[in-house]
Amino acid sequence: MEAIKQELIVTSSLVMVILLALVTPCAAQSDADAPTTDYGDDFGVTGTYIKMGVGSYGYLADYSLGYGLQYPVGSEHEHLAIGWWGEGYFVGYYDSGSNLHECYAYASNGIKNLNFVSETDLSTADEYKVRDVTTTSDGRIRLTHEFTLPKDKKFVILEVTLENIGSDTVTGLKYKRIVDWDLDRTPFPDCWDYLGDSDGKPIMLVRDGDGYPYAAVATSSSTPADLHDADAWGDYLGYNTYIDDPDPDGTYMDGNALFEWNDITLNPGDSVSFKIYYIFGDSKDEVLSGYDELEGGASVPEFPTVVLPVAMTILGVALLMFRRREI
């Protein structure tokens, strides 16, 4: 009996060690990486489904507010302001003298080579909207980040514009958008998948498990990114980009999403724009439907049920039979 007790104690200890190993966050996600400085004004709003906090330099997860994106609304459903508050961007480019300029903005890492210009509340009765404008410290590039949260929707739209306001041509311009999802206020591994291959849509999807919300960052088909990655831990502060895991295909991992637009040339007065989506739902299908709605092609049943006069009904049946034969 004593031997059985000892075996049970050893087994229990091993189980505890395994559980601790599984739930211990990696160094990139420690609480020590949480921000300690406020970088100016902030914009916090709450819609029907989403609570959003925007920093004045154009990133989500604002320090003074204490949140970034919540779905459903509630601190237990915070998905960005956890561990390393890593929603933000990097901008890099070469001037006419072949000098490299690097800039970034994150709540946790702070601001590099960017100057604040303005923050404007453009909200209406139907949507919350804020426009943040910054410039690079050399005065060459003006960055405009415009966040829109329709009050009764489960998505946020980010429109980014980079404009050359300098006097020389900028080359090799790249813009990286970084999103470190940590679903439901936990910095532990989530399930990551890129839907470009399976569903034909540029969506990086993340979920925490059955019964938990789904979150996604995506690009509009009108402004497709040049690169994407689910493991951007070595890429968010510097110009070079190394693609480590473009399609994790359902892997549980401590991911860090990247969408990058690169190799852009801007003459003085020229500009370039990108559109990015943050989409939530209670299933993959709901996220996909949200993307379709954002793209202006909300999905509908292939054969909708309607009430028609008898003649039109007969014609509809005939057309339906013909269509099915084609398939």
C-alpha positions as CSV (number, residue, x, y, z in Angstrom):
1,M,0.0,0.0,0.0
2,E,2.9,2.4,0.9
3,A,4.4,1.7,-2.6
4,I,1.2,2.6,-4.3
5,K,1.0,5.8,-2.3
6,Q,4.6,6.7,-3.3
7,E,3.8,5.9,-7.0
8,L,0.7,8.1,-6.9
9,I,2.8,11.0,-5.4
10,V,5.4,10.6,-8.0
11,T,2.8,10.4,-10.8
12,S,1.0,13.5,-9.5
13,S,4.3,15.4,-9.3
14,L,5.1,14.5,-12.9
15,V,1.6,15.7,-14.0
16,M,2.1,19.0,-12.3
17,V,5.5,19.5,-14.0
18,I,4.0,18.7,-17.4
19,L,1.1,21.1,-16.8
20,L,3.4,23.9,-15.7
21,A,5.5,23.4,-18.8
22,L,2.5,23.6,-21.0
23,V,1.1,26.8,-19.5
24,T,4.3,28.7,-18.9
25,P,4.5,31.6,-21.4
26,C,7.6,32.1,-23.5
27,A,9.9,35.0,-22.7
28,A,8.3,37.2,-25.4
29,Q,5.0,37.0,-23.5
30,S,6.1,37.8,-20.0
31,D,4.4,40.4,-17.9
32,A,7.7,42.3,-17.8
33,D,7.1,43.2,-21.4
34,A,3.9,45.2,-20.6
35,P,4.2,48.9,-21.3
36,T,5.1,51.4,-18.6
37,T,4.9,54.7,-20.5
38,D,2.0,56.6,-22.0
39,Y,2.7,58.0,-25.5
40,G,0.1,60.8,-25.7
41,D,-3.7,60.9,-26.2
42,D,-5.8,57.8,-26.5
43,F,-9.2,56.9,-28.0
44,G,-11.4,54.3,-26.2
45,V,-14.8,53.3,-27.3
46,T,-17.3,50.4,-26.7
47,G,-19.6,49.0,-29.4
48,T,-22.2,46.3,-29.1
49,Y,-19.7,43.6,-29.5
50,I,-16.2,45.1,-29.4
51,K,-14.3,47.4,-27.1
52,M,-11.4,49.2,-28.8
53,G,-8.5,51.2,-27.4
54,V,-6.3,53.1,-29.8
55,G,-3.0,54.9,-29.1
56,S,-2.3,58.2,-30.7
57,Y,0.6,56.9,-32.8
58,G,-1.7,54.5,-34.6
59,Y,-1.6,51.2,-32.7
60,L,-4.1,49.2,-30.7
61,A,-3.7,48.3,-27.0
62,D,-3.2,51.8,-25.4
63,Y,-1.4,51.9,-22.1
64,S,-3.4,54.6,-20.4
65,L,-6.7,52.8,-21.3
66,G,-5.4,49.4,-20.4
67,Y,-7.0,47.6,-23.3
68,G,-6.8,47.0,-27.1
69,L,-9.5,44.8,-28.5
70,Q,-12.1,43.0,-26.4
71,Y,-14.7,40.6,-27.9
72,P,-17.1,40.0,-26.2
73,V,-16.8,43.2,-24.2
74,G,-15.2,42.5,-20.9
75,S,-11.7,42.5,-19.4
76,E,-11.6,38.7,-19.4
77,H,-11.9,38.8,-23.2
78,E,-8.9,41.1,-23.8
79,H,-6.9,39.8,-26.8
80,L,-4.0,42.3,-27.3
81,A,-3.1,44.1,-24.0
82,I,-1.5,41.0,-22.5
83,G,2.2,40.2,-21.9
84,W,4.0,42.0,-24.7
85,W,1.5,44.6,-26.0
86,G,2.4,44.0,-29.6
87,E,-0.1,45.5,-31.9
88,G,1.5,48.2,-34.1
89,Y,3.7,48.8,-37.1
90,F,7.2,49.2,-38.5
91,V,8.1,51.5,-41.4
92,G,11.5,51.5,-43.2
93,Y,12.8,53.1,-46.4
94,Y,15.9,54.5,-48.1
95,D,16.3,58.2,-49.0
96,S,18.0,59.5,-52.1
97,G,21.4,59.2,-50.5
98,S,20.8,55.4,-49.8
99,N,20.5,56.0,-46.1
100,L,18.2,53.5,-44.3
101,H,15.5,55.0,-42.0
102,E,13.7,52.7,-39.5
103,C,10.6,53.7,-37.5
104,Y,8.1,51.9,-35.3
105,A,5.3,52.3,-32.8
106,Y,4.1,49.8,-30.2
107,A,2.7,50.2,-26.7
108,S,5.4,48.0,-25.2
109,N,8.5,48.9,-27.2
110,G,7.7,52.6,-27.5
111,I,8.1,55.0,-30.4
112,K,11.1,55.2,-32.7
113,N,11.8,58.1,-35.2
114,L,8.1,59.2,-35.3
115,N,6.5,62.5,-34.3
116,F,2.9,62.9,-33.3
117,V,0.9,65.4,-35.4
118,S,-2.8,65.0,-34.5
119,E,-5.6,62.7,-33.4
120,T,-9.1,63.5,-34.7
121,D,-12.4,61.9,-33.6
122,L,-14.5,61.4,-36.7
123,S,-17.3,59.3,-35.1
124,T,-20.9,59.3,-36.3
125,A,-24.2,57.9,-35.0
126,D,-23.4,54.6,-36.6
127,E,-19.7,54.1,-36.2
128,Y,-16.7,55.1,-34.1
129,K,-13.8,56.5,-36.0
130,V,-10.4,58.0,-35.1
131,R,-7.7,59.4,-37.4
132,D,-4.1,59.4,-36.0
133,V,-1.4,61.3,-38.0
134,T,2.3,61.1,-37.4
135,T,5.4,61.9,-39.4
136,T,8.8,60.3,-39.6
137,S,11.4,62.3,-37.6
138,D,13.3,63.2,-40.8
139,G,10.1,64.8,-42.2
140,R,9.9,62.7,-45.3
141,I,6.8,60.4,-44.7
142,R,3.4,61.3,-43.3
143,L,1.5,58.3,-41.8
144,T,-2.2,58.3,-41.4
145,H,-3.9,55.5,-39.5
146,E,-7.7,55.6,-39.5
147,F,-9.6,53.1,-37.3
148,T,-13.3,52.5,-37.8
149,L,-15.5,50.4,-35.5
150,P,-19.1,50.1,-36.8
151,K,-21.1,50.1,-33.6
152,D,-23.1,47.0,-34.2
153,K,-20.5,44.9,-36.0
154,K,-17.8,42.4,-35.0
155,F,-15.0,43.9,-37.0
156,V,-12.6,46.9,-37.1
157,I,-11.3,48.5,-40.2
158,L,-7.9,50.1,-40.4
159,E,-6.9,52.3,-43.3
160,V,-3.3,53.2,-43.6
161,T,-1.8,55.9,-45.9
162,L,1.9,56.7,-46.3
163,E,2.6,59.9,-48.2
164,N,6.0,61.3,-49.3
165,I,5.9,64.9,-48.0
166,G,9.7,65.4,-48.5
167,S,11.7,66.7,-51.4
168,D,13.4,63.6,-52.6
169,T,12.3,60.1,-53.8
170,V,11.9,57.4,-51.2
171,T,12.8,53.8,-52.3
172,G,12.5,50.4,-50.7
173,L,9.6,51.6,-48.6
174,K,8.0,48.8,-46.5
175,Y,5.2,48.8,-44.0
176,K,4.8,45.9,-41.5
177,R,1.6,45.5,-39.5
178,I,2.2,43.3,-36.4
179,V,-0.6,41.7,-34.3
180,D,0.3,39.6,-31.3
181,W,-3.0,37.9,-30.5
182,D,-3.2,36.5,-27.0
183,L,-6.8,35.4,-26.8
184,D,-8.9,35.7,-23.7
185,R,-6.3,37.5,-21.6
186,T,-3.8,34.5,-21.6
187,P,-0.3,34.6,-23.1
188,F,-0.4,30.9,-23.7
189,P,-0.3,29.2,-27.2
190,D,-3.4,29.6,-29.4
191,C,-4.4,27.7,-32.5
192,W,-3.2,29.6,-35.6
193,D,-4.2,29.1,-39.3
194,Y,-3.8,31.1,-42.5
195,L,-6.9,30.7,-44.7
196,G,-5.3,31.7,-48.0
197,D,-4.9,28.1,-49.1
198,S,-8.0,26.6,-47.6
199,D,-10.5,29.4,-48.2
200,G,-8.8,31.7,-50.7
201,K,-8.8,34.7,-48.4
202,P,-5.8,36.5,-46.8
203,I,-6.9,35.9,-43.2
204,M,-4.7,34.9,-40.3
205,L,-7.1,33.1,-37.9
206,V,-6.6,32.4,-34.2
207,R,-8.7,30.6,-31.7
208,D,-8.2,29.4,-28.1
209,G,-10.3,26.3,-28.2
210,D,-13.8,25.1,-28.3
211,G,-16.3,27.5,-26.9
212,Y,-13.9,30.5,-27.1
213,P,-14.0,33.4,-29.5
214,Y,-12.2,33.4,-32.9
215,A,-10.0,36.4,-33.8
216,A,-8.5,37.3,-37.2
217,V,-6.4,39.9,-38.9
218,A,-6.7,40.1,-42.6
219,T,-5.9,42.3,-45.6
220,S,-8.4,43.6,-48.2
221,S,-8.1,42.0,-51.6
222,S,-7.9,45.5,-53.0
223,T,-4.6,46.1,-51.2
224,P,-3.0,42.6,-50.9
225,A,0.1,42.3,-48.8
226,D,3.4,41.1,-50.3
227,L,4.3,38.9,-47.3
228,H,2.6,37.3,-44.4
229,D,3.8,35.3,-41.4
230,A,2.5,33.8,-38.1
231,D,5.9,33.9,-36.4
232,A,7.2,37.5,-36.7
233,W,9.0,37.6,-33.4
234,G,12.3,38.5,-35.1
235,D,10.8,41.0,-37.6
236,Y,8.9,43.7,-35.9
237,L,11.7,46.1,-35.0
238,G,14.0,46.0,-38.0
239,Y,14.0,46.4,-41.8
240,N,14.8,42.8,-42.7
241,T,12.0,40.2,-42.7
242,Y,12.4,36.4,-42.4
243,I,9.3,34.3,-43.1
244,D,9.2,31.5,-40.6
245,D,5.7,30.1,-40.6
246,P,3.4,31.6,-43.3
247,D,0.7,28.9,-42.8
248,P,0.7,27.3,-39.3
249,D,-2.2,25.1,-40.4
250,G,-3.9,24.7,-37.0
251,T,-0.7,24.6,-34.9
252,Y,-0.9,25.7,-31.3
253,M,1.8,28.3,-30.9
254,D,2.7,31.6,-29.4
255,G,2.3,33.3,-32.7
256,N,2.8,36.9,-33.9
257,A,1.1,37.9,-37.1
258,L,2.7,40.0,-39.8
259,F,1.4,41.5,-43.0
260,E,4.0,43.4,-45.0
261,W,3.9,45.6,-48.1
262,N,7.3,46.3,-49.5
263,D,9.6,47.5,-52.3
264,I,7.6,50.7,-52.8
265,T,8.9,53.8,-54.4
266,L,7.3,57.1,-53.6
267,N,8.2,60.3,-55.4
268,P,7.5,63.6,-53.6
269,G,3.8,64.1,-53.3
270,D,3.0,60.4,-54.0
271,S,1.2,58.2,-51.5
272,V,0.2,54.5,-51.0
273,S,-2.6,53.0,-49.0
274,F,-3.5,49.7,-47.4
275,K,-6.6,48.3,-45.8
276,I,-6.5,45.9,-42.8
277,Y,-9.3,44.1,-41.0
278,Y,-9.6,42.8,-37.4
279,I,-12.5,40.3,-37.4
280,F,-14.1,38.5,-34.5
281,G,-16.7,35.7,-34.3
282,D,-17.9,32.6,-32.5
283,S,-16.9,30.3,-35.4
284,K,-14.6,30.2,-38.4
285,D,-17.7,30.6,-40.6
286,E,-18.7,33.8,-38.8
287,V,-15.2,35.3,-39.4
288,L,-15.4,34.3,-43.1
289,S,-18.8,36.0,-43.3
290,G,-17.4,39.1,-41.7
291,Y,-14.7,39.2,-44.2
292,D,-17.2,38.8,-47.1
293,E,-19.2,41.7,-45.7
294,L,-16.2,43.9,-45.4
295,E,-15.2,43.1,-49.0
296,G,-18.7,44.1,-50.2
297,G,-19.8,40.6,-51.0
298,A,-21.8,39.4,-48.1
299,S,-22.5,35.7,-48.6
300,V,-26.1,34.6,-49.2
301,P,-27.7,31.2,-49.7
302,E,-27.1,29.9,-53.2
303,F,-30.8,29.2,-53.7
304,P,-32.7,31.7,-51.5
305,T,-36.3,30.8,-50.6
306,V,-38.8,33.4,-51.8
307,V,-42.6,33.6,-52.5
308,L,-43.4,33.9,-56.2
309,P,-46.4,33.7,-58.4
310,V,-47.0,30.2,-59.9
311,A,-45.5,31.0,-63.3
312,M,-42.3,32.5,-61.8
313,T,-42.0,29.5,-59.5
314,I,-42.2,27.1,-62.4
315,L,-39.6,29.1,-64.3
316,G,-37.4,29.2,-61.2
317,V,-37.6,25.4,-60.8
318,A,-36.7,24.9,-64.5
319,L,-33.7,27.2,-64.2
320,L,-32.6,25.5,-60.9
321,M,-32.7,22.1,-62.6
322,F,-30.7,23.4,-65.5
323,R,-28.1,24.9,-63.1
324,R,-27.8,21.7,-61.2
325,R,-27.1,19.7,-64.4
326,E,-24.3,22.1,-65.2
327,I,-22.7,21.4,-61.8
